[in-house]
Amino acid sequence: MLKQTSVLLGVLLLCGPVWAENAEEKELKAAQQEVDQEAAASKGEAKVESLAQQFNVEPATVQQMRDKRQGWGEISTQLALAERLSKTDSATYPTTADALNKVGALRDEGKGYGVIAKELGFKLGPVVSGVKRSRDTIRSSARADRPERTGRIDRPERPERPDRPEKPNHPGNQR
């Protein structure tokens, strides 16, 4: 019994980090989908500008990624990974653009975002936060593009209710 329990505990300890990584990857995928949904509601130029400004890269860099048929969620994920890489290894990757080249190369090799983050020495949590931040940035830029409301539509006022006539006294009711 003790042997079975120790084997089960060992399996759980080994699989624990895998479950955590899968959960982070699922959260990242959900955040990417939210970015894509928010981006669908706004103009392309505004999205390019807001992502470029948020991640401190040239708008042309974001547009090149878009020209490669990448979705807005994937672009924001790669930019967030590159931003995190340039912060953790600033000697090798002094700018986000340099780090973006490394992330792009790893992605072109067919590696997933979880594997890339692990290989580069950090977790996906901060990357997920960066993607959610870009979703909020795109959302706010989409709101800024909307025309202002002109106000409420004037509706005619409701007519007043006529007063109820008094009930006649009936001989059986004593009030």
N, C-alpha and C positions, 0 to 999 in steps of 0.2 A: 504494500500500500504506500509506504514511504517512497519507494522507488518510482512508482507511477506518478505520485504527486510532484516529485522533483523533476521528472521528465516533462510533465505538463507545465510546470512553472518555468522551466528552461525554454520551452517552445514559446510561451507567452512573452518572455523577456526578449527573445530574439525577434519576434514579430511585432512588438510594440512600436519601435521606430518606423517600421514599414507602414503600419496603420496610420501613424501620425503624418507621415509624408503624403500618403494617399489623401488624407483629409485636407492637407494644405493644397494639394494639387486640385482637388475638387473645388475648394473655395476659390482658387485662382481661376479655374475654368468658369465658375459662376460669375466672378467679377468681370472676366473677359466678355461674357455674354451680355452683362449689364451695360458695359461700355459700348458694345455694338448696338444695343437697343437705344441707348441715349444718343449715340452718334447718328442714328438714322433720322432723328428728328431735327438735326441742325445742318447748316451748310458746311460744305467741305473745307472752304478756306478758313472758316472760324475754328474748325477742329484742328487743322494743321497748325494754325497760329497758337492755339491754347496748349497743345501738346508740346510744341517746340519751346514755348515759354516755360512751361512747367518743368521740363526735363533739361533745359538749358542747352538745346541743340538748335541748329539752323532749321528754318522751315523747309528748306530744300531737302534736308535729310529725311524728315517725316514724309514729304511728298514722294521721295524715291522709294521709301518703304511701301507707300500706298500704291505706287506704280507697279510694284512687284506683286500686286493683287493680295496684299495682306490686309486682314480686317483691322478695324480700329482697336479691338481688344488685344489682338496679337501685337500690334505696334506698341500699344501702351505697356504690355507685359515686357517686351524686349527693351523698351526704354527704361522701365523700372529696374530690370535686371542690370542693365548697363550702368544706371545711376548708382545702384548698390555696389557694383563691382568697382566703379571709380572711387567710391568712398572707402571701401575696404582695402583696395590695393592701388592707392594713388601713385605709387612709384612706377608701376608698370603701365597703368592706364590713367594718365593725368586728366583726361577729359572724358566726358560721357560719350563723345563720338568715337574715341579710341576703344573704349569698353564695348560700345555697340558693335564694332567690327568683330570683336572676339565672340560676343554672344551670337551674332549672325553666323559666324563660321561654325560654331558648335551646333546651332540650330540646323544649318545646312547639312551637317553630318547625320541628322535624323534624331538627335537627342531631345528628350523632353525637358520641360522647364525645371522639374524637380531634379533630374540628373545634372543639368547644367548648374543649378544653384549649389548642389552638393559638391560637384567637381571644382567649382570656384571658391568653395569654402564658406558659404553662408546658407541660411535657411530661407524658405519661401515667404515667411511671415511678413517681413518688411516689403517684399516685392508685391504681395497681395495688397498691402496698405497703399503702395504707390499706384497700383492699378485702380483701386477704389477712389483715390484722390483724383486721378485723371478722369474717372467717371463723373465725379462731382464737378470738375472743371468744365467738362464738355456740357454737362447739364446746365451750369450757370451761363455758359456762353450761348447756349441755345435759347435760354430765357431772355438774354439781352437782345437777341435777334428778332424776337417776336414784336409785332407792332403793339403799341399801347392800346389799352381798351378805351373805347370812346365813352364809356359810361353805361349806365343802365338804360334800357329801353323805356321810354315813357309809356306807361299804361294808363288807360282811363281809370278814374277812381271808381270804386264800387258804389253803387247807389245805396242810399240809406235804406235800412229795413223799415218797412211800415210798422207802426205800433200794433200790437195785438189788441184785438177788441176784448173788452172785458167779458167774462163769462156771465151769462144770466144766472140769477139765483133760481135754483130749482126748489120746489117745495120740499123735497126729501132731504136736501143738504142744508145743514145748519152751520154756517161759518161765522 
